[in-house]
Amino acid sequence: MNYLSTRDSALRVSAAQAVKLGLSRDGGLLTPVTVPQIDRAFLERMVPLRYQDRAAAVMALYLTDYTEAELLTFAENAYGPEKFDTLAVAPVHTLDETTHCLELWHGPTSAFKDMALQMLPQLLSAALKKTGEDKTVCILVATSGDTGKAAMEGFADVPQTRIMVFYPRNGVSQVQETQMVTQEGANVGVCAVEGNFDDAQSGVKRIFSDESIRSALAERGFFLSSANSINWGRILPQGFYYISAYCDLVRDGKLPMGEQVNFCVPTGNFGDILAAYYAKRMGLPVGKLICASNCNDVLTDFLHTGVYDRNRPFHNTMSPSMDILISSNLERLLFDLSGENDAEVRGYMESLAKDGKYEVSDAIKAALQEQYWGGFCGEADTAATIGRYYRDYGYLIDTHTAVAANVMEQYRTATGDKTVTVFASTASPYKFCDSVLAAIGVTPAGEGLELLDQLHTVTGTPVPRRLAALKGKARRFDLACEKAGMDRVVLDFLK
Ligand SMILES: *Cc1c(COP(=O)(O)O)cnc(C)c1O
């Protein structure tokens, strides 16, 4: 299976090259040439299997230059009991007959980013070998809070790799910041940027496309790649869990094989919900994809009007990992919905870069509305939803998951759709203790890590062991820069 660019559909690179490069040189996103199909027999084979086996079987369809044995080994390493606190890896928690929650935060950093970032470093290491690469890869990451930690955790001390993470100085929770600045590993670096996530992400994209930086780094024996969801190696491992959740529901007698489910996903960069779209395109019986935003509601408006307009205030919310106004992965969706029309996609992306907005064709707008429903949830409703799920179901959810739960309810009220619906739970409530405590009516006593015990005492839920272990860790990083200074930081890091 080869990969093309959303801005040049004639380009062809192998899977290993796509994972290694992260982003196409033309600024486009690398995307599989065709979407492999799964049928009922495939799903029936998956039903009795473990998560690791399901993951390897799905990956094998896309990564044809990796062997099946290789992929199974990677899946065992990524999702084993040393890394995940449940053998189910991504368990489905049932709330009622038609409502289920897919828990994606049982990995080492307590956010769904682990699902892909425990896999990507292995795919990338193998890609370096397969392509005969002798330079060291430097992963540049812009993070809205969770990707940075999960990427460092995945890449720490992986040979032939370095990793530099940029996070918005005032845009992440205290637990998230502590997780990042205490990260161990000789090859990692972390820097706070004066700005928001979009500033950090634009800075990283600018460094990627700067030929003078690239050649300076090449002389020192480095090249750049990405662990953000612009890298196909991030999207692919996120597709498994939708297929896996479907198989779990069938296995547990909660869904007849072949019947459709809706997925509702709390969305920022549009990576997670794009993976759900690919699962659907592969043939998984999926109805609507419900795209949930916080009050950074650029996607809600886009899905309703066909106009993407980032010219609006940026809000820092209690669900910081979704505080994003430029959702990079939309580009892959537009490419697919346009019938792989690279010129059309280039046009949209040029006007996004120039005017901060674009309007899609009527054909794309109709296709979007057929596949997706968009809604958003403000701060007060997010808190109220956490409180309500805790009271009504005895189920504690984090701020991002609450946005999804709330928008799922809005969708049901608006449409009357009774289809079985799975909403994604993307982070442990322990990453956002202060907001979660307040939402269940408890005054937070202290800040940051001090609140882990309080949330545990109040709710009786277990503290994720890696978060509890942060308490004894020393701060290793204190670096900060202005938006314009990110290049310097990278050049100094790769001396
Ligand atoms: C990253 C993240 C999201 C948003 O996912 P995207 O793939 O960027 O849309 C939602 N919730 C949490 C907790 C996250 O870390």
The ligand as a MOL file (V3000), in Angstrom:
LIG
                    3D

  0  0  0     0  0            999 V3000
M  V30 BEGIN CTAB
M  V30 COUNTS 15 15 0 0 0
M  V30 BEGIN ATOM
M  V30 1 C -6.1020 15.4020 21.9500 0
M  V30 2 C -7.3080 15.2890 22.7780 0
M  V30 3 C -8.5970 15.4770 22.2270 0
M  V30 4 C -8.8020 15.9010 20.7950 0
M  V30 5 O -8.3880 14.9160 19.8710 0
M  V30 6 P -8.0960 15.3130 18.3640 0
M  V30 7 O -7.5800 14.1010 17.7160 0
M  V30 8 O -7.0660 16.4090 18.4290 0
M  V30 9 O -9.3690 15.8030 17.7750 0
M  V30 10 C -9.6860 15.2750 23.0490 0
M  V30 11 N -9.5420 14.9400 24.3430 0
M  V30 12 C -8.3280 14.7650 24.9110 0
M  V30 13 C -8.2410 14.4150 26.3500 0
M  V30 14 C -7.1750 14.9160 24.1470 0
M  V30 15 O -5.9790 14.7290 24.7100 0
M  V30 END ATOM
M  V30 BEGIN BOND
M  V30 1 1 1 2
M  V30 2 1 2 3
M  V30 3 2 2 14
M  V30 4 1 3 4
M  V30 5 2 3 10
M  V30 6 1 4 5
M  V30 7 1 5 6
M  V30 8 2 6 7
M  V30 9 1 6 8
M  V30 10 1 6 9
M  V30 11 1 10 11
M  V30 12 2 11 12
M  V30 13 1 12 13
M  V30 14 1 12 14
M  V30 15 1 14 15
M  V30 END BOND
M  V30 END CTAB
M  END
